[in-house]
C-alpha cells in the first residue's frame, strides 16, 4: 500500500527529565487523534515516506502507529487513497 508523509500538529508533555510524550495530534482534515499509549521511542528513518528523526511507536484507536519528530516537525505515514 502506498503511503505519503503528512505533517501534523502535536500536543506533547515534556517531563522534567526531558522525556517527550506525544498526547494527541491533529490530522490535516482537522481530526484529532488521542495517543492511548506510548510503546517505544527510538531514532529511526521512515522507509515508507522518507525522513528521519525520533520515531514514537504509539497506540491510536487500538492500532500501533508511528509518529515521527523530524527536528521539530512532526509527521505520520498516511495511506494514499
KEGUBA-224213 format. One record per residue: residue number from 1; x, y, z of N, C-alpha, C, O, CB in turn; chain; residue in three letters. Coordinates in Angstrom, 3 decimals, padded with zeros to 6 digits, always signed. Glycine has a CB too. Example, Ala and Ser with C-alpha at 12.3 -4.5 7.8 and 13.67 -1.06 7.14 Angstrom:
(1; (+013.190; -005.690; +007.800); (+012.300; -004.500; +007.800); (+013.200; -003.300; +007.800); (+014.236; -003.319; +008.465); (+011.308; -004.473; +009.046); A; Ala) (2; (+012.850; -002.250; +007.080); (+013.670; -001.060; +007.140); (+012.900; +000.030; +007.870); (+013.409; +001.138; +008.039); (+014.084; -000.598; +005.725); A; Ser) 
//
This chain:
(1; (+000.838; -001.178; +000.000); (+000.000; +000.000; +000.000); (+000.886; +001.246; +000.000); (+001.851; +001.343; +000.758); (-000.955; -000.004; +001.216); A; Unk) (2; (+000.541; +002.171; -000.849); (+001.316; +003.406; -000.965); (+001.020; +004.331; +000.223); (-000.107; +004.400; +000.714); (+000.998; +004.124; -002.302); A; Unk) (3; (+002.056; +005.032; +000.664); (+001.932; +005.967; +001.796); (+002.480; +007.322; +001.387); (+003.238; +007.437; +000.423); (+002.682; +005.434; +003.058); A; Unk) (4; (+002.080; +008.359; +002.143); (+002.622; +009.697; +001.931); (+002.888; +010.338; +003.287); (+002.287; +009.967; +004.295); (+001.650; +010.571; +001.084); A; Unk) (5; (+003.783; +011.290; +003.293); (+004.147; +011.994; +004.517); (+003.138; +013.113; +004.761); (+002.908; +013.952; +003.890); (+005.597; +012.561; +004.429); A; Unk) (6; (+002.539; +013.118; +005.945); (+001.589; +014.157; +006.323); (+002.084; +014.812; +007.609); (+002.190; +014.159; +008.648); (+000.148; +013.572; +006.505); A; Unk) (7; (+002.385; +016.108; +007.530); (+002.800; +016.839; +008.722); (+001.584; +017.147; +009.577); (+000.525; +017.501; +009.059); (+003.543; +018.138; +008.344); A; Unk) (8; (+001.739; +017.011; +010.896); (+000.626; +017.181; +011.826); (+001.036; +018.075; +012.988); (+002.218; +018.198; +013.310); (+000.142; +015.818; +012.345); A; Unk) (9; (+000.025; +018.703; +013.618); (+000.237; +019.447; +014.856); (+000.141; +018.457; +016.006); (-000.777; +017.638; +016.040); (-000.803; +020.617; +015.019); A; Unk) (10; (+001.083; +018.522; +016.953); (+001.137; +017.556; +018.041); (+001.151; +018.277; +019.382); (+001.879; +019.252; +019.567); (+002.372; +016.652; +017.904); A; Unk) (11; (+000.335; +017.787; +020.321); (+000.391; +018.245; +021.706); (+001.256; +017.258; +022.459); (+001.018; +016.051; +022.409); (-001.043; +018.365; +022.350); A; Unk) (12; (+002.267; +017.768; +023.161); (+003.192; +016.902; +023.887); (+003.270; +017.319; +025.356); (+002.963; +018.454; +025.721); (+004.594; +016.943; +023.242); A; Unk) (13; (+003.685; +016.374; +026.173); (+004.066; +016.649; +027.555); (+005.563; +016.426; +027.634); (+006.080; +015.437; +027.116); (+003.281; +015.737; +028.586); A; Unk) (14; (+006.257; +017.350; +028.286); (+007.702; +017.206; +028.481); (+007.957; +017.118; +029.970); (+007.640; +018.040; +030.721); (+008.499; +018.394; +027.840); A; Unk) (15; (+008.532; +016.007; +030.392); (+008.810; +015.797; +031.805); (+010.081; +016.533; +032.215); (+010.876; +016.936; +031.366); (+008.938; +014.299; +032.111); A; Unk) (16; (+010.263; +016.703; +033.502); (+011.440; +017.434; +033.981); (+012.742; +016.731; +033.639); (+013.798; +017.363; +033.633); (+011.353; +017.631; +035.474); A; Unk) (17; (+012.688; +015.425; +033.352); (+013.902; +014.707; +032.941); (+014.159; +014.849; +031.434); (+015.132; +014.303; +030.914); (+013.787; +013.217; +033.314); A; Unk) (18; (+013.274; +015.594; +030.731); (+013.464; +015.856; +029.314); (+012.740; +014.911; +028.371); (+012.749; +015.128; +027.159); (+014.888; +015.814; +029.013); A; Unk) (19; (+012.114; +013.869; +028.898); (+011.401; +012.928; +028.030); (+010.152; +013.585; +027.453); (+009.432; +014.308; +028.142); (+011.023; +011.645; +028.806); A; Unk) (20; (+009.917; +013.315; +026.173); (+008.783; +013.877; +025.450); (+007.731; +012.789; +025.254); (+008.039; +011.682; +024.813); (+009.229; +014.470; +024.081); A; Unk) (21; (+006.484; +013.121; +025.589); (+005.371; +012.203; +025.412); (+004.308; +012.858; +024.532); (+003.643; +013.795; +024.975); (+004.775; +011.789; +026.781); A; Unk) (22; (+004.132; +012.386; +023.296); (+003.043; +012.926; +022.473); (+001.704; +012.499; +023.069); (+001.526; +011.332; +023.418); (+003.165; +012.444; +020.992); A; Unk) (23; (+000.764; +013.433; +023.186); (-000.538; +013.149; +023.799); (-001.655; +013.041; +022.759); (-002.549; +012.204; +022.887); (-000.885; +014.234; +024.811); A; Unk) (24; (-001.601; +013.885; +021.735); (-002.591; +013.854; +020.659); (-002.034; +014.627; +019.471); (-001.112; +015.431; +019.605); (-003.960; +014.455; +021.125); A; Unk) (25; (-002.615; +014.363; +018.307); (-002.215; +015.131; +017.130); (-003.434; +015.431; +016.272); (-004.435; +014.715; +016.302); (-001.149; +014.368; +016.310); A; Unk) (26; (-003.322; +016.507; +015.508); (-004.397; +016.943; +014.613); (-003.987; +016.625; +013.183); (-002.975; +017.118; +012.683); (-004.700; +018.472; +014.782); A; Unk) (27; (-004.802; +015.784; +012.532); (-004.559; +015.381; +011.154); (-004.927; +016.522; +010.214); (-005.582; +017.476; +010.633); (-005.360; +014.107; +010.803); A; Unk) (28; (-004.517; +016.439; +008.956); (-004.723; +017.522; +008.000); (-006.195; +017.870; +007.770); (-006.501; +018.996; +007.378); (-004.092; +017.158; +006.694); A; Unk) (29; (-007.111; +016.924; +008.007); (-008.539; +017.210; +007.837); (-009.181; +017.767; +009.110); (-010.389; +017.999; +009.148); (-009.270; +015.949; +007.408); A; Unk) (30; (-008.371; +017.980; +010.151); (-008.874; +018.535; +011.408); (-009.205; +017.505; +012.470); (-009.458; +017.869; +013.619); (-010.079; +019.338; +011.140); A; Unk) (31; (-009.210; +016.234; +012.117); (-009.493; +015.185; +013.087); (-008.383; +015.121; +014.127); (-007.200; +015.156; +013.789); (-009.654; +013.825; +012.387); A; Unk) (32; (-008.776; +015.027; +015.404); (-007.808; +014.922; +016.490); (-007.756; +013.471; +016.956); (-008.787; +012.875; +017.269); (-008.175; +015.876; +017.671); A; Unk) (33; (-006.556; +012.912; +017.001); (-006.344; +011.540; +017.454); (-005.624; +011.555; +018.796); (-004.578; +012.190; +018.935); (-005.536; +010.729; +016.408); A; Unk) (34; (-006.175; +010.864; +019.778); (-005.566; +010.747; +021.097); (-004.560; +009.596; +021.079); (-004.838; +008.526; +020.537); (-006.651; +010.523; +022.198); A; Unk) (35; (-003.409; +009.822; +021.666); (-002.425; +008.750; +021.832); (-002.814; +007.988; +023.093); (-002.749; +008.530; +024.197); (-000.942; +009.315; +021.925); A; Unk) (36; (-003.215; +006.744; +022.930); (-003.665; +005.933; +024.052); (-002.498; +005.427; +024.890); (-002.601; +005.281; +026.108); (-004.487; +004.764; +023.552); A; Unk) (37; (-001.376; +005.161; +024.202); (-000.216; +004.620; +024.916); (+001.038; +004.841; +024.093); (+001.027; +004.693; +022.871); (-000.403; +003.115; +025.220); A; Unk) (38; (+002.116; +005.196; +024.771); (+003.434; +005.285; +024.137); (+004.107; +003.939; +024.341); (+004.305; +003.496; +025.473); (+004.304; +006.468; +024.736); A; Unk) (39; (+004.457; +003.291; +023.234); (+005.034; +001.952; +023.294); (+006.554; +001.990; +023.268); (+007.214; +001.282; +024.029); (+004.520; +001.110; +022.144); A; Unk) (40; (+007.115; +002.833; +022.374); (+008.572; +002.861; +022.214); (+008.998; +004.189; +021.602); (+008.212; +004.858; +020.932); (+009.056; +001.678; +021.334); A; Unk) (41; (+010.239; +004.555; +021.839); (+010.845; +005.739; +021.251); (+012.252; +005.369; +020.814); (+013.006; +004.769; +021.580); (+010.857; +006.939; +022.254); A; Unk) (42; (+012.616; +005.731; +019.564); (+013.959; +005.455; +019.083); (+014.276; +006.363; +017.900); (+013.373; +006.936; +017.289); (+014.107; +003.971; +018.688); A; Unk) (43; (+015.563; +006.491; +017.580); (+015.964; +007.190; +016.362); (+015.725; +006.227; +015.209); (+016.099; +005.056; +015.275); (+017.474; +007.669; +016.421); A; Unk) (44; (+015.094; +006.736; +014.147); (+014.781; +005.845; +013.026); (+014.490; +006.654; +011.775); (+014.254; +007.861; +011.826); (+013.584; +004.938; +013.365); A; Unk) (45; (+014.513; +005.948; +010.648); (+014.127; +006.525; +009.372); (+012.756; +005.977; +008.980); (+012.411; +004.845; +009.317); (+015.187; +006.219; +008.274); A; Unk) (46; (+011.996; +006.777; +008.281); (+010.748; +006.292; +007.705); (+011.092; +005.686; +006.353); (+011.410; +006.409; +005.410); (+009.673; +007.443; +007.570); A; Unk) (47; (+011.032; +004.392; +006.258); (+011.364; +003.727; +005.000); (+010.219; +003.831; +003.994); (+010.417; +003.595; +002.802); (+011.706; +002.260; +005.253); A; Unk) (48; (+009.021; +004.182; +004.469); (+007.862; +004.268; +003.585); (+007.747; +005.616; +002.884); (+007.389; +005.674; +001.708); (+006.606; +004.002; +004.368); A; Unk) (49; (+008.053; +006.719; +003.609); (+007.822; +008.055; +003.035); (+009.051; +008.948; +003.068); (+008.993; +010.088; +002.608); (+006.703; +008.737; +003.768); A; Unk) (50; (+010.154; +008.457; +003.598); (+011.370; +009.259; +003.706); (+011.349; +010.122; +004.951); (+010.301; +010.344; +005.557); (+011.544; +010.133; +002.473); A; Unk) (51; (+012.499; +010.594; +005.315); (+012.646; +011.400; +006.522); (+013.196; +010.575; +007.665); (+013.107; +009.347; +007.673); (+011.315; +012.016; +006.918); A; Unk) (52; (+013.763; +011.273; +008.623); (+014.303; +010.581; +009.791); (+014.212; +011.489; +010.997); (+014.041; +012.701; +010.874); (+015.762; +010.138; +009.553); A; Unk) (53; (+014.329; +010.889; +012.150); (+014.260; +011.632; +013.399); (+013.950; +010.693; +014.540); (+014.418; +009.554; +014.562); (+013.211; +012.743; +013.320); A; Unk) (54; (+013.163; +011.166; +015.486); (+012.738; +010.325; +016.599); (+011.402; +009.704; +016.214); (+010.439; +010.402; +015.897); (+012.628; +011.146; +017.941); A; Unk) (55; (+011.368; +008.368; +016.250); (+010.125; +007.662; +015.928); (+009.443; +007.241; +017.219); (+010.025; +006.550; +018.054); (+010.397; +006.426; +015.023); A; Unk) (56; (+008.213; +007.666; +017.361); (+007.393; +007.292; +018.512); (+006.419; +006.217; +018.053); (+005.587; +006.457; +017.178); (+006.633; +008.532; +019.112); A; Unk) (57; (+006.524; +005.038; +018.642); (+005.570; +003.978; +018.369); (+004.451; +004.152; +019.383); (+004.672; +004.068; +020.591); (+006.231; +002.539; +018.454); A; Unk) (58; (+003.235; +004.397; +018.872); (+002.118; +004.729; +019.746); (+000.909; +003.856; +019.427); (+000.819; +003.257; +018.355); (+001.754; +006.213; +019.613); A; Unk) (59; (-000.020; +003.798; +020.386); (-001.292; +003.112; +020.196); (-002.350; +004.183; +019.979); (-002.539; +005.062; +020.819); (-001.648; +002.189; +021.422); A; Unk) (60; (-003.050; +004.100; +018.827); (-004.118; +005.043; +018.488); (-005.311; +004.227; +017.994); (-005.187; +003.450; +017.048); (-003.647; +006.092; +017.399); A; Unk) (61; (-006.457; +004.405; +018.630); (-007.680; +003.674; +018.282); (-007.439; +002.168; +018.249); (-008.001; +001.457; +017.416); (-008.214; +004.145; +016.925); A; Unk) (62; (-006.599; +001.693; +019.164); (-006.323; +000.267; +019.278); (-005.332; -000.279; +018.272); (-005.133; -001.492; +018.204); (-007.574; -000.476; +019.152); A; Unk) (63; (-004.697; +000.598; +017.478); (-003.734; +000.172; +016.464); (-002.369; +000.788; +016.731); (-002.268; +001.922; +017.198); (-004.223; +000.554; +015.059); A; Unk) (64; (-001.331; +000.037; +016.433); (+000.036; +000.538; +016.567); (+000.353; +001.397; +015.349); (+000.177; +000.969; +014.209); (+001.065; -000.636; +016.710); A; Unk) (65; (+000.825; +002.618; +015.608); (+001.166; +003.567; +014.552); (+002.491; +004.237; +014.875); (+002.949; +004.205; +016.017); (+000.052; +004.624; +014.377); A; Unk) (66; (+003.108; +004.848; +013.860); (+004.352; +005.594; +014.051); (+004.088; +007.078; +013.901); (+003.375; +007.508; +012.994); (+005.433; +005.135; +013.050); A; Unk) (67; (+004.670; +007.854; +014.801); (+004.622; +009.308; +014.783); (+006.072; +009.768; +014.835); (+006.805; +009.394; +015.750); (+003.762; +009.898; +015.987); A; Unk) (68; (+006.496; +010.575; +013.864); (+007.897; +010.978; +013.760); (+008.084; +012.444; +014.133); (+007.291; +013.301; +013.745); (+008.415; +010.731; +012.346); A; Unk) (69; (+009.142; +012.720; +014.891); (+009.584; +014.088; +015.179); (+010.843; +014.310; +014.358); (+011.914; +013.797; +014.683); (+009.846; +014.323; +016.732); A; Unk) (70; (+010.695; +015.083; +013.288); (+011.782; +015.340; +012.352); (+012.330; +016.746; +012.631); (+012.015; +017.703; +011.924); (+011.293; +015.202; +010.861); A; Unk) (71; (+013.153; +016.844; +013.672); (+013.754; +018.127; +014.076); (+012.691; +019.203; +014.319); (+012.800; +020.323; +013.821); (+014.740; +018.609; +013.002); A; Unk) (72; (+011.656; +018.839; +015.101); (+010.627; +019.800; +015.462); (+009.415; +019.816; +014.556); (+008.414; +020.456; +014.877); (+011.207; +021.136; +015.488); A; Unk) (73; (+009.484; +019.119; +013.423); (+008.331; +018.975; +012.531); (+007.849; +017.529; +012.654); (+008.611; +016.587; +012.435); (+008.698; +019.341; +011.027); A; Unk) (74; (+006.591; +017.373; +013.002); (+006.028; +016.047; +013.243); (+005.266; +015.565; +012.014); (+004.587; +016.346; +011.348); (+005.101; +016.064; +014.475); A; Unk) (75; (+005.388; +014.241; +011.715); (+004.625; +013.682; +010.608); (+004.202; +012.252; +010.882); (+004.757; +011.564; +011.739); (+005.431; +013.743; +009.334); A; Unk) (76; (+003.202; +011.830; +010.124); (+002.735; +010.440; +010.147); (+002.824; +009.887; +008.729); (+002.902; +010.644; +007.761); (+001.267; +010.334; +010.706); A; Unk) (77; (+002.811; +008.578; +008.618); (+002.808; +007.900; +007.319); (+001.351; +007.588; +006.984); (+000.789; +006.624; +007.504); (+003.697; +006.582; +007.337); A; Unk) (78; (+000.741; +008.390; +006.125); (-000.672; +008.243; +005.795); (-000.861; +007.380; +004.569); (-000.043; +007.398; +003.649); (-001.312; +009.598; +005.576); A; Unk) (79; (-001.944; +006.626; +004.561); (-002.291; +005.819; +003.398); (-002.748; +006.733; +002.269); (-003.437; +007.727; +002.503); (-003.391; +004.785; +003.748); A; Unk) (80; (-002.361; +006.391; +001.046); (-002.826; +007.114; -000.137); (-004.110; +006.448; -000.593); (-004.144; +005.244; -000.846); (-001.746; +007.123; -001.283); A; Unk) (81; (-005.163; +007.241; -000.696); (-006.475; +006.683; -001.099); (-006.678; +006.859; -002.579); (-007.714; +006.458; -003.111); (-007.632; +007.355; -000.328); A; Unk) 
//
